[in-house]
Amino acid sequence: MGAHARFSPSAANRLIHCPPSLVLGEEFPDDESSYAAEGTAGHALAEHLIRKYLKQRTKRPVSDYYSDDLLEAVDEYVAFVISEIETARRECATPMFAVEQRVDASNYVQDCFGTADMVIVTDGLVHIIDLKLGKGVPVSAEHNPQLMIYGLGILETAEMLYDTETVRLTIFQPRLNSVSSWDITPEELKTWGEETLRPAGQAALNGEGIQKAGSWCRFCKARFTCRERANEGLKLAKMEFREPPLLSDDEIVEVLKVADELSKWASDVYAYAQDQAIVHHKQWKGYKLVMGKSNRKYTSEQEVAAAAEAAGYTDIYKRSLIGITEMERLMGKKEFAQVIGPLVYKPAGKLTLVPESDKREAITSSTAAADFKEED
C-alpha cells in the first residue's frame, strides 16, 4: 500500500454519494491547506498527551500552529478520552487501548485504510473516537461512513479477542462544543459494509457510477470545474434571482436547503478563476487583476516608538487585558473559576435559521421577536 489510501475513509461520504469523484479528483494535485496542517498538529499533540497518560513512550511534538485556542481544544478532547479510558478500566479487566490506530478495510474496498484517533475495546463494546478540530458545522456520528469503515476494520481484530455486542462511534468537536455518539451492532455494520460500502467502493475505483452534487462536494478536488455541481448551482440560481415574495413557501424551503451549497459553489468557482489568473496568467474575458485594498503597517514598531519619543510624544501605547482563554491557562481552570468565573459571561448568539436536524434548542417565535427588538 502507498502512503495514502486511494479510497480514503475520510472521503467515504463523498465517494459513496458520487463514486466518479474519485477518478475525477485524481486529475488535480494534492494541496494541504493551513486548516489541515493545524488539524494535523492538533492530532499529534493529542496523541502525545494520551500516550503519556497511558505511560507509553512518546515525544512531545513541536509546531507553529500551537495557539491558545488549539491547545485548549486538544485539552478538552484528551480529558474526554481519559474519562472513557477510566470507564473502560472499571468495566473490563483487560481493556484494549489504541491511539492513532491504522485501520485497514481492504476486505471491503481495495486500498481502503486510514487512522482512527482513539480506539477502546472492552467486553461487549468497541468504541471509536474521532477528533475534529474544525470550526465549521457539527458533524454527526450517526451513519457516518468514515467511522463506520473504522468500525469494520477494528471488528476484524476485536471479535477474535472479545465478544463484541456494540460498536460505538463518537465524534468530538471541542471548538463547537459538540459531542455526537451513535451505537450500531456488528451485524448491522457488516451488512452496511456489504450492501453499501463494497459496491460504492468498486464503482469509485473504476470511475463508474453516477455523479451527484451535494454537501459532500465541499472537499472534492474537482469541485471547481465539476459540471454536475455547476448544473445544480445554476438550477438554483434561476430560482434565486426571482423576487422572494413571488416564491411559494415550498420553493423558499427548497432554496433554504441548498442556498449554503450555492454560495460555496460560487465561492469555489471564483477562487479557481482567480488562482488561474494569478498563478497561470489566464485571461478571463471581461475581468482583470487589480491590487486590493490594504492597510498601512509600521516597518519596525521599535524604530517608530523611538522616533515618536524623540519627537516628544509619550502617549503612544495602549494596554489591554489578556483574553479569557489565555487568562484561564495562566491561572488554571480551578482557580480561574474561583477568581474570574463570576466576572465572565457568555452572551446569547445571533438568531440564525437552521435545518430542523440541528441539535440546538429551537427559539419560539415570540422569544425571537423580543430578542430582535432588543437588538434594535
N, C-alpha and C positions, 0 to 999 in steps of 0.2 A: 504494500500500500504506500501511496505517496504521503507527503506531509499534510495535504488537505484532502478531505473526502470529496469525491465528485458529487455524491448525493449527501449533502450535509444535513444533519438533523436540525440545525438552526434555520435552514431554508425549507424544511419539510412542508410547512403550511402552504408556502407558495407553490412548491413543486407538486403537491397533491392537487391543488386547485388549478394549476396551469403547468402541466408537465413539459410543454415545449420551451418554457422559460429557462430550463437548464442549459440546453444546447444554444439557445439564442444568447444567453448571458456569457457563454464561454468565448464569444467573439470580442468581449471587452476585457481590458486589463483589470487586475485586482488593485484597488486603491484603498488603503486604510485611512479612515477619517480620524480626526482628533478625538471624536467621541469614542470610537472603537479603541483607540490607543489608551484613553483614560480608563475605559472598561477593563482592558487587559491588565493595566497597572493595579486597579482595584481588586481584581480577582487574584492577582499574585500576592497581594498583601493579605487578603482574607485567607488564602491557602496557608501562608506562613503562620498566621495567628492561630488557626485551628490545629495545624500540625504541632505547634508549640504547646497548645493545651493538651494534646494527645501524647505529649512527650516523644514526638518523632523528630528526627534530625531535620533541621531546616535553617535557612539563612534569610535574614530579613532583606527584602528587595528594596531597591532604591529607584525613585522615579521623579521626574519633574512635574508629574501630574498629581502629586500628593498634596492637595489643597485641604483646608479645614473641612470643607463640605464633603469631600470624598472620604476623608478619614472617619468622619462621623458616620457616614453611610455604611462603611465597612464594619465599624464597631457594632452598629445595630445588627447587622447580618450575623456577625460572629457570635454575639450574645444569644441570638435566636438559635443558631446551630448548637451552641454549647448546651442550651436548655434541652434541646432534642437529644443530644448525646447522653445527658444525665438521666433523662426519662428512659432511654433505651437501656441504660445500665441498671436501672431499678427494676425494669420489667423482664430483662433477659440475662441469663447467667453468662452467655457468650455472644454478645452483640458484635457485629462487624461494622467497622467504620472505614470509609474510603474517601479521601479528599482529592478533588480534581482527577476523578477516575476515568480512564479511557474506556469507552463503551463501543462494542462492535455489534452491529445489527446486520451484518452481511448475509446472514441466513435468510433474511427477508429481501434485502436490496443489495446488490453488488456494490462494493466500495461505499458503504454507508457506515460511518463511525464518527464519534465525537467525544466530548469530555463532559461528564456530569460533575457539577461543582461539589456536591456532597451526597454521599450515599450512606444510609444507615439501614442495616439489615438485622432484624430480630426474629424470634419465633413468631411466625404469622404475618409479619409486616416487612415490606420493602419500601423505604421512604427515600425519595429522590428530591433534593432541594436545589433550586436554581436561583442564582443571584442575578438580578438585572439592575444595573445602575443608571439606566436612562431616566430622563425627566419628562418623557412624553406622555403616554397614556398607560393606565394599569393594564397588565396582561393577565388573562385568566388561565388558571391551571386546568380548567375543565376542558376535556378533549383536546389538550394542547399537543400537537403532533411531535414537537421536539422532545418533550418529556416522556411521551408515550413510547417513542423509539428508545430512549434511555431505559425505560422500564423493561422493554422487550430484551434488550441486551443484558441487563443486570439479572433478569429472571433466569437466564440460562445457567448462571453460576449459583445464584441464591437457592434455587429449587433442588440443587444437589446437596445442599447443606442444611436447609431449613424447610419446614412445612409452611410455605407461603400462602396466606389466605387473602391478603390485601396488598395492592400496590398503591402507595400514596404519592401524589405528585404535588409539590409545593413551589410556588414562585414568590420570591421575596424581593420587593421593590422598596427599599428604605427611603428613597428620595420622594416617593409618592405615598408613603405611609400605607402601603398595600401589601397584604399577605393573602395569597389565594391558594387553597388546598383542595384536592379532589381525589376521591378514592375510586378504584376500579379493581375488579377481580382479575386474577391471572388469566382465567378463561376468556373473559371479555376482551382483555388486552390482546391476547393471541389471535382472537377472531378478527379484531381490527387490523392486526398485522397482516393476516392472510387476505382479507377481503378488501382492504383499502390501501394499505401501505405497499404490499407486494405489486399489485397491478399498476399503481401510480408510479412506483419506482422504475419498473420496467419500461413504461411509456416514456418517462423523463429521460432515462439513459439512452433511449433510442431516438429521442427528438420527436416522439409521436404524441398523440392526444390533441385536445382542443385548447387553444389559447383562451384564457378568460381573465378579464381585468377585475381588480378588486383591491381591498385594503392590503393584500399580500404583495402588491406591486411596489410598495414603498422601498424595499431594499433590493429590488431586481436590477441587475446591471444594465438590462436592456430597456429600462423604463423610459428613458429619454426619447427613444425613437420607436418604441413599440406601437405598431399600427392599431392593434386591438385596443390598447389603452387610449390612444388618440380618438378612435371611433366612439368609445364610451364617453369620453370627455366632451366631444363635440355634440353628441346627442343631448347631453345635459345642458350644454351651453345654449343650444337653441331654445330650451325652455327657460333658462336662466335670464335671458335678455328680454323676456316679456315682463310687463309691469306686474309686480307681485299681487296687486288687487285683482288682476284678471285670472290668476291661477285658482283652480279649485283646491279645496282642503287636501284632497288626495294627492294632487300634483305638488303642493307645498311639502307634504310629508316625504314624497319621493325626492325632492330637491334636498331636504334636510339630511336624508340618508346618505347622499353621495356628494354633498357640497364640499366636505372636507377633502375628499379624494380629488375632486375637480381642481380645488385650489392647489393641492400638492402636485397634480399633473402639470398645471400651468407653470408652477414654480420650477419644476424639473425641466420642462421644455426651455424655459428662459435660461436656466443655469447651463444647460447643454449648449445653447446657441451662443451664450456669452463666452463659455470656455473655448468653443471652436473659433470664435473671433479673436480672442486674446492669445491663445496658445498656438493655434494653427493658421491664424491670419485669414480666416474665411470671411468673405464679404457677403453680408445678408442684404438683399435688396430692400431699400427703404430705411436701413438702420446704419448707425455709425458708432464708433467707440469715442467716448469723451472722458475727461477727468471728472470724477465725482467730487462732491463737497468734502472738505477735510477741515479739521480744527488745528489751530496753531499749537505748537509744542515748544518747550524750552530745549535748547541743545544740551544744557547742563544745569540742573537745579542749583548745584553748589556755586557755580560761577554767577548765576543770576542773583542768588542771595547775597553773594559778596559784593556784586556791583550795586545792588539796591541799597545795601547797608552803607557802602562807601559814599553813596549819594545822600545819606541822611535819612533813609526810610527804614524804620524799625518794625512797624506793624504789618509784617508781610507773611506771618504764619497763621495757620488755622490748627485748632486742636479738636479732635473728635473721639468719641468713645468707641472702643473696640466692639465688634459685632457680637451678637448673642452666642453664636457657635464658638467663637474664639474665647469669650468670657467663660463659657461652660467648660471648655477644655482646660483653661487656666486654673479654675477652681476645683474642677472635678464635679461630677453630676450631683453628688450628695450635698456638698457644701453650696453649690450653685442654687439648688432647690431651697436651701435654708436661707441663704443671704439675699439672693436676687429673685428667687421664684415669685414672691408676691408682687414684684415690680415688673413682671413680664406678662404680656397678654398676647393672644392671637386674634387679630381682627377677623371679622367674617369675610369670606371670599366674595368675589364679584358674582352676581347671579348669572348663571350660564344654562342654556338649553342643551340638554344631552339626551341620548337614547335611554329608553326605559331599562335597558340591560346594565346601565351604570349603577354601581352598588351604593352610591351616595344617597342619603335620605332625601326624598322629594320635598320641596318647599311649596306650601299651599298658595293658591292664587292671592288670598287676602294678605298673607305674610309678605309675599313677593311685592305686592303693590305698596305696602307700607315701607318696606326696605327701599324701594325705588324712590319714594317721596323723600325719605331721609337723606338719600344720596344727593337728591336735587337741592 
